[in-house]
Amino acid sequence: MNPDIDPFTEFLASLQAQFSGVTVFVQSIVTPGWRQNQIIILIALASIAWVLHRVSGNLLENYVRSREGWAKWKLRMVVQVKRRLGLMWFALMAGSIYLVMQNITWPSRSYLIGLAATLAAVWVGIAYAARLVRNRFMRRMVMWGLWIYATFYFLNIADEVSAFLDRLAIEVGDFRLSVLTIITAAVVIGVLFTGARLVSTTTSARIRKNEDISPSMQVLAVKGVQVLLYGFAFFMGVKAVGIDLTGLAVLSGAIGVGLGFGLQKVVSNLVSGVIILIDKSIKPGDVISLGDTFGWIQTLGARYASVVTRDGKEYLIPNEDLITGQVVNWSHSNDFVRLDIYFGTAYGDDPHVVRKLAVDAAKGVDRVLSFKAPVCHIVGFGDSSVDYILRFWIKDPTGGLTNIRGNVYLALWDTFKEHDISIPFPQREVLMLEDSKLALSRGTHIPAPE
């Protein structure tokens, strides 16, 4: 760029040059000749491709509907093919006509047809290659970006467009930031991020398959690998386009102090998450109780832990609450959990028999451990019953606690009913005196005793 020329003036001159080139091309198309004939052929091919797209798309859809049990990836592939059948037909027909015209006439008389066939084929390839990007928004951005670049490249105007974008710049002292630099940085960082994601996914899968590493350390290792790879990709991408980050050191320090005061809770949750992963107090799969919330840890995030309850609710509990609050971890050191249930029987039933029957009933329930034998003890003499406690162990608290208690209660009911053991309930007797019966029969008011 010439420093003696005003940037805005140079920008206008560039636009004028581009507009002049477009005007010349349009005039050549309007003028009768082989270039106009090629445009007419391309329009006819586009119309035929549109008709073939509708017809072949319906045939393909009917064929797929007649098939059952296809895998989802096959159905997705068919959908992608159906969407781009028109472009495929156009590329196939334009390419065939181009090859024929190359052999029967001068090459210049089929140049536009060959260019259109090449662009159509490249666009189809880019559309399928972009499917490697999972995020829908990013996939569209990548696809459109590659389409635009491929078009400029095959039109031999990529250098002119690059120079034009480089002239659109902001200059402050020695600092210069152009649109071309921003686009280049986005592309380089995107490619590096894609590579980092692929490496991170592969590494994470291997870490999770390693049974020698505890679940909490697996989560910590996976997050560490992700932070390292994505951070490296970002800085390498920025350095690759020539942006100097040393000048941002002071600014980043000031921003860090501001964020430290404004995002104390967020930072606290992040630090608490790291502490949880390091001390292994809570790990994915553990069954915990926090206040009224009872469930098992599904995932440990950077800011919160996902706890799923038996009724399907998913609670997102901040990591700070798991550090500062009282948490009951039912499976911290092992999966064994002891449960207690209370019941009572009549005073006329032999307590020795009741205890034996209760233990046998608990042993016959699924999920109750036999090698940790249930025990039954008398805990008191109530107003109308002898009170007992039955204790038993299970090894799968994730299977639920209420349901196993209910099954043991049901087993006790069946056993006691079979052996004539009665479960008492409070009863009251009302004695009617003779004078009271006579007064009631006459409807006389009975005075309250003084």
matplotlib code that plots the C-alpha trace (Angstrom):
import matplotlib.pyplot as plt

x = [0.0, 1.4, 1.7, 1.2, -2.3, -5.3, -6.5, -10.1, -9.2, -7.3, -10.3, -12.6, -10.1, -10.1, -13.9, -14.0, -11.5, -13.5, -16.7, -15.1, -14.1, -17.6, -19.0, -16.7, -17.7, -21.4, -21.0, -19.2, -22.2, -24.7, -22.8, -23.7, -20.9, -19.5, -19.4, -23.2, -23.8, -22.0, -24.2, -27.3, -26.1, -25.4, -28.9, -30.5, -28.4, -29.4, -33.1, -32.7, -30.8, -33.6, -36.2, -33.9, -33.5, -37.2, -37.8, -34.8, -35.4, -38.9, -37.7, -35.0, -37.4, -39.9, -37.1, -35.9, -39.5, -39.9, -36.9, -37.2, -34.5, -31.9, -29.2, -29.4, -26.1, -27.5, -30.6, -28.5, -26.4, -29.5, -30.8, -27.5, -27.5, -31.1, -30.4, -27.6, -29.0, -29.5, -25.9, -24.7, -26.7, -25.5, -21.8, -22.2, -24.0, -21.7, -18.6, -19.8, -20.6, -17.3, -15.4, -17.3, -16.8, -13.1, -12.8, -14.9, -14.2, -11.7, -11.0, -11.9, -15.5, -16.2, -14.1, -17.2, -18.9, -15.8, -15.4, -19.1, -18.7, -15.5, -17.2, -20.3, -18.1, -16.0, -19.1, -20.5, -17.2, -17.0, -20.6, -19.7, -16.4, -18.0, -20.0, -17.0, -17.8, -20.4, -21.7, -24.4, -23.5, -19.8, -20.5, -22.4, -19.7, -17.0, -19.0, -19.8, -16.3, -14.8, -17.4, -16.4, -12.7, -13.0, -15.1, -12.5, -9.7, -11.1, -12.1, -8.4, -9.3, -8.1, -5.0, -7.0, -9.6, -6.8, -5.2, -8.6, -9.3, -5.7, -6.4, -9.4, -7.4, -7.2, -3.8, -2.9, 0.8, 2.7, -0.4, -2.2, -5.3, -6.8, -9.9, -7.6, -5.7, -8.9, -10.1, -6.8, -6.6, -10.2, -9.3, -6.0, -7.5, -10.5, -8.2, -6.1, -9.2, -10.5, -7.3, -7.2, -10.8, -9.9, -6.8, -8.7, -11.6, -9.1, -7.1, -10.2, -11.6, -8.3, -8.2, -11.8, -11.0, -8.0, -9.4, -6.3, -7.3, -10.0, -13.2, -12.3, -8.8, -10.1, -12.3, -9.4, -7.0, -9.5, -10.2, -6.4, -5.8, -8.6, -7.4, -3.8, -4.7, -7.3, -5.0, -2.1, -4.2, -5.4, -2.0, -0.4, -3.2, -2.7, 1.1, 0.8, -0.9, 1.7, -0.3, 2.0, 0.5, 3.2, 1.4, -1.7, 0.1, -0.7, -4.3, -4.9, -3.6, -6.0, -8.9, -7.9, -8.1, -11.5, -12.9, -11.5, -13.7, -16.7, -16.8, -15.9, -18.6, -17.6, -14.0, -14.9, -16.9, -14.0, -11.4, -13.9, -14.3, -10.5, -10.3, -13.1, -11.3, -8.0, -9.1, -11.5, -14.2, -16.9, -16.6, -19.0, -21.3, -21.3, -24.6, -24.9, -27.4, -27.3, -30.2, -33.4, -31.6, -30.7, -29.2, -26.1, -23.4, -23.8, -21.1, -18.6, -18.4, -16.0, -18.7, -21.3, -22.0, -25.0, -27.0, -29.8, -32.5, -34.7, -37.6, -35.6, -34.9, -31.4, -30.0, -27.0, -25.3, -22.5, -19.2, -18.8, -21.8, -20.2, -17.0, -18.6, -21.8, -22.4, -22.6, -23.5, -21.6, -23.2, -20.5, -17.3, -15.1, -17.4, -20.9, -22.2, -25.2, -27.0, -30.7, -33.0, -36.7, -38.9, -42.0, -43.9, -45.8, -48.3, -47.3, -48.7, -46.2, -42.9, -40.1, -37.6, -39.9, -40.6, -36.8, -36.1, -39.0, -38.0, -34.4, -35.5, -38.0, -35.2, -32.9, -35.4, -35.6, -33.6, -30.7, -30.4, -26.8, -26.6, -23.0, -23.8, -26.7, -29.7, -30.2, -33.3, -33.3, -35.9, -35.7, -38.5, -41.9, -44.5, -48.1, -49.6, -46.6, -43.2, -40.9, -38.2, -35.5, -34.5, -31.1, -29.9, -27.2, -27.3, -24.6, -26.4, -27.8, -28.2, -31.1, -33.1, -33.7, -37.4, -38.2, -36.0, -37.5, -40.9, -40.0, -38.7, -41.9, -44.0, -41.9, -42.5, -46.2, -46.4, -44.3, -46.2, -49.5, -48.4, -47.3, -50.2, -48.0, -50.2, -49.2, -51.1, -52.6, -53.9, -57.3, -59.7, -62.5, -65.6, -67.6, -71.2, -72.6, -76.2, -77.4, -75.8, -77.6, -81.0, -80.4, -79.5, -82.6, -84.8, -82.9, -82.0, -79.0, -76.2, -74.4, -70.6, -68.8, -67.5]
y = [0.0, 3.4, 5.6, 8.8, 7.8, 8.2, 4.7, 5.6, 6.9, 3.7, 1.7, 3.5, 3.0, -0.7, -0.9, 1.0, -1.4, -4.4, -2.9, -2.2, -5.8, -7.0, -4.5, -5.9, -9.4, -8.6, -6.8, -9.9, -12.0, -9.7, -9.6, -12.6, -15.1, -18.3, -16.8, -16.0, -19.5, -21.0, -19.0, -20.2, -23.8, -23.4, -22.0, -24.9, -27.4, -25.7, -26.0, -29.7, -30.4, -28.8, -31.1, -34.1, -33.1, -33.2, -36.5, -38.4, -37.0, -38.4, -41.7, -41.9, -40.9, -43.6, -46.2, -45.3, -45.4, -49.0, -50.1, -50.7, -51.1, -48.8, -47.4, -43.7, -43.0, -44.4, -42.3, -39.2, -40.0, -40.3, -37.0, -35.3, -36.9, -35.9, -32.2, -31.9, -34.0, -31.0, -29.8, -33.3, -33.6, -30.2, -31.0, -34.4, -32.9, -29.8, -32.0, -34.3, -31.5, -29.8, -33.0, -33.3, -29.7, -29.9, -32.6, -31.0, -27.3, -24.8, -25.0, -21.4, -22.0, -24.3, -22.6, -21.2, -24.6, -26.4, -23.7, -24.2, -28.0, -27.7, -25.3, -27.5, -30.5, -28.7, -27.3, -30.8, -32.0, -29.1, -29.7, -33.3, -32.5, -29.8, -32.6, -33.4, -30.2, -31.2, -27.8, -26.7, -23.0, -23.6, -26.2, -23.6, -21.0, -23.4, -24.5, -21.0, -19.8, -22.7, -22.1, -18.5, -19.2, -22.0, -19.7, -16.9, -19.4, -21.0, -17.5, -16.5, -13.5, -14.8, -12.5, -9.5, -10.2, -10.8, -7.4, -5.7, -7.2, -6.3, -2.6, -2.6, -2.1, -0.1, 1.4, 2.9, 3.7, 0.5, -1.6, -2.6, -4.9, -5.7, -7.7, -10.2, -10.7, -11.3, -13.8, -15.6, -15.8, -17.2, -19.9, -20.9, -21.0, -22.9, -25.5, -25.8, -26.1, -28.9, -30.7, -30.1, -31.5, -34.6, -35.2, -34.4, -36.8, -39.7, -39.0, -38.7, -42.0, -43.8, -42.2, -43.3, -46.9, -47.1, -48.9, -48.2, -44.5, -43.6, -41.8, -38.5, -38.5, -39.5, -36.3, -34.2, -35.6, -35.1, -31.5, -30.9, -32.3, -30.2, -26.9, -27.6, -28.4, -25.7, -23.1, -24.2, -24.0, -20.5, -19.1, -20.8, -19.6, -16.0, -16.2, -17.8, -14.7, -12.3, -10.8, -9.9, -10.8, -9.2, -5.9, -7.5, -8.7, -5.6, -5.4, -9.0, -8.6, -5.7, -7.7, -10.6, -8.5, -7.1, -10.6, -11.8, -9.3, -9.6, -13.3, -14.6, -17.2, -18.5, -18.7, -20.3, -23.0, -23.6, -24.0, -26.2, -28.4, -28.9, -29.7, -32.3, -34.0, -34.0, -35.2, -37.8, -37.0, -37.1, -38.9, -39.8, -42.7, -41.9, -41.8, -38.6, -36.8, -33.0, -31.6, -32.9, -34.0, -37.7, -39.1, -40.2, -38.1, -38.2, -35.7, -33.4, -30.1, -27.2, -25.2, -27.6, -31.3, -33.0, -35.1, -37.3, -38.5, -41.5, -39.6, -38.4, -34.9, -33.5, -31.1, -28.9, -28.3, -25.7, -27.2, -24.7, -26.3, -29.7, -28.3, -26.1, -28.0, -31.3, -34.0, -37.7, -39.8, -43.3, -44.8, -42.9, -45.8, -48.7, -49.3, -51.0, -49.2, -50.3, -49.6, -49.6, -50.2, -50.1, -52.2, -53.5, -56.7, -57.5, -58.3, -61.8, -62.8, -64.4, -61.9, -64.7, -66.0, -62.5, -61.7, -65.0, -64.5, -60.9, -61.9, -64.8, -62.5, -59.9, -62.6, -63.7, -60.2, -59.5, -57.0, -57.7, -59.0, -62.5, -62.4, -59.3, -61.0, -58.9, -58.4, -57.6, -56.1, -55.0, -51.2, -50.6, -51.5, -49.2, -48.5, -51.1, -53.0, -54.4, -52.2, -53.7, -52.5, -54.6, -53.8, -55.1, -54.2, -53.6, -52.9, -51.0, -47.7, -46.4, -48.9, -46.9, -47.0, -46.5, -49.5, -51.9, -50.8, -51.4, -54.9, -55.7, -54.4, -56.5, -59.6, -58.9, -58.6, -61.9, -63.7, -62.4, -63.2, -66.7, -67.3, -65.5, -62.6, -59.6, -56.0, -54.0, -50.5, -48.2, -49.2, -47.4, -48.8, -46.8, -48.0, -46.9, -46.8, -47.8, -44.3, -43.0, -45.5, -44.6, -40.9, -41.4, -43.4, -40.6, -37.8, -36.3, -34.0, -35.5, -32.8, -32.8, -33.9, -31.1]
z = [0.0, -1.0, 2.1, 0.0, -1.0, 1.3, 2.3, 1.5, -1.9, -2.6, -1.4, -3.8, -6.7, -6.0, -6.0, -9.2, -10.8, -9.7, -11.0, -14.3, -14.6, -13.8, -16.4, -19.1, -18.3, -18.5, -21.8, -23.2, -22.1, -23.7, -27.0, -29.2, -29.4, -27.8, -24.3, -24.6, -25.9, -22.9, -20.6, -22.4, -22.1, -18.4, -17.8, -19.7, -17.7, -14.5, -15.4, -16.4, -13.1, -11.1, -12.8, -12.3, -8.6, -8.0, -9.8, -8.5, -5.0, -4.9, -6.2, -3.6, -0.8, -1.9, -2.0, 1.5, 2.8, 1.5, 3.5, 7.3, 10.0, 8.4, 10.6, 11.5, 9.7, 6.5, 6.8, 7.4, 4.3, 2.2, 3.4, 2.5, -0.9, -1.5, -0.7, -3.2, -6.1, -8.2, -7.8, -8.6, -11.7, -12.9, -12.2, -14.1, -17.1, -17.3, -17.0, -19.8, -22.2, -21.4, -22.3, -25.5, -26.5, -25.7, -28.4, -31.1, -30.8, -29.5, -25.7, -25.2, -26.4, -23.4, -20.7, -18.7, -18.8, -17.5, -14.8, -13.7, -13.6, -11.5, -9.1, -8.7, -8.0, -5.5, -3.8, -3.4, -1.9, 0.5, 1.6, 2.6, 4.1, 6.3, 7.9, 10.0, 12.0, 14.6, 15.7, 13.2, 13.3, 12.9, 10.1, 8.1, 8.7, 7.5, 4.5, 3.3, 3.9, 1.8, -0.9, -1.2, -1.1, -3.7, -6.0, -5.8, -6.3, -9.5, -10.8, -10.4, -8.3, -4.9, -4.9, -5.8, -3.0, -0.5, -1.4, -1.2, 2.3, 3.5, 2.6, 4.9, 8.1, 11.3, 12.1, 15.5, 15.7, 15.0, 15.4, 12.2, 12.1, 8.7, 7.7, 6.0, 9.3, 11.2, 8.7, 8.5, 12.3, 12.5, 9.9, 11.5, 15.0, 13.7, 12.0, 15.2, 17.4, 15.2, 15.5, 19.2, 19.5, 17.6, 19.7, 22.9, 22.0, 21.2, 24.4, 26.6, 25.3, 26.1, 29.6, 30.3, 29.2, 31.7, 34.7, 36.7, 36.9, 39.4, 37.9, 39.6, 38.2, 34.8, 34.8, 36.0, 33.4, 30.6, 31.6, 31.9, 28.4, 27.0, 28.6, 27.4, 23.8, 23.3, 25.0, 22.8, 19.7, 20.5, 21.1, 18.2, 15.9, 17.1, 16.8, 13.3, 11.9, 13.4, 16.3, 19.2, 22.6, 24.8, 24.7, 26.2, 29.3, 31.4, 30.1, 30.8, 34.4, 34.9, 33.5, 35.7, 38.8, 37.8, 37.0, 40.4, 42.2, 40.0, 39.5, 43.0, 43.0, 39.6, 40.5, 43.8, 42.0, 39.5, 42.3, 44.3, 41.3, 41.0, 44.7, 44.5, 41.6, 43.4, 46.9, 45.3, 47.9, 45.2, 41.8, 39.0, 40.0, 43.8, 45.6, 47.7, 49.9, 50.1, 52.1, 50.6, 47.4, 47.1, 43.9, 42.1, 40.5, 36.7, 35.7, 37.4, 35.5, 35.9, 37.7, 39.0, 39.6, 37.9, 40.4, 39.0, 41.4, 41.2, 39.9, 36.9, 38.1, 37.4, 40.0, 39.1, 42.4, 42.5, 43.4, 46.3, 48.1, 47.9, 49.5, 52.2, 53.0, 54.7, 52.1, 52.8, 50.3, 50.5, 48.3, 49.2, 50.3, 49.3, 48.0, 51.1, 52.7, 55.8, 56.1, 59.2, 59.4, 62.5, 63.2, 66.2, 67.2, 69.9, 73.4, 73.1, 70.3, 71.4, 70.7, 69.9, 67.2, 65.9, 65.6, 63.8, 61.3, 60.6, 59.8, 57.6, 55.7, 55.1, 53.8, 51.2, 49.6, 46.5, 46.8, 50.6, 51.2, 52.7, 53.8, 55.9, 57.6, 58.7, 62.4, 64.5, 68.0, 70.5, 70.9, 73.4, 74.9, 73.5, 74.7, 72.5, 70.9, 71.4, 69.1, 66.9, 64.5, 61.5, 60.0, 56.6, 54.0, 50.3, 47.7, 45.1, 46.5, 42.9, 42.6, 45.1, 48.9, 49.2, 47.0, 48.9, 52.2, 50.8, 49.6, 53.1, 54.7, 52.3, 53.2, 56.9, 56.3, 54.4, 57.0, 60.0, 58.4, 57.7, 61.3, 63.0, 64.2, 64.8, 64.2, 66.8, 66.5, 69.3, 70.6, 73.0, 75.1, 76.1, 79.2, 79.4, 83.0, 83.7, 84.7, 81.5, 79.3, 81.0, 80.5, 76.9, 76.2, 77.6, 75.9, 79.3, 79.5, 81.5, 83.5, 83.4, 86.5, 88.8]

ax = plt.figure().add_subplot(projection="3d")
ax.plot(x, y, z, "-o")
ax.set_aspect("equal")
plt.show()
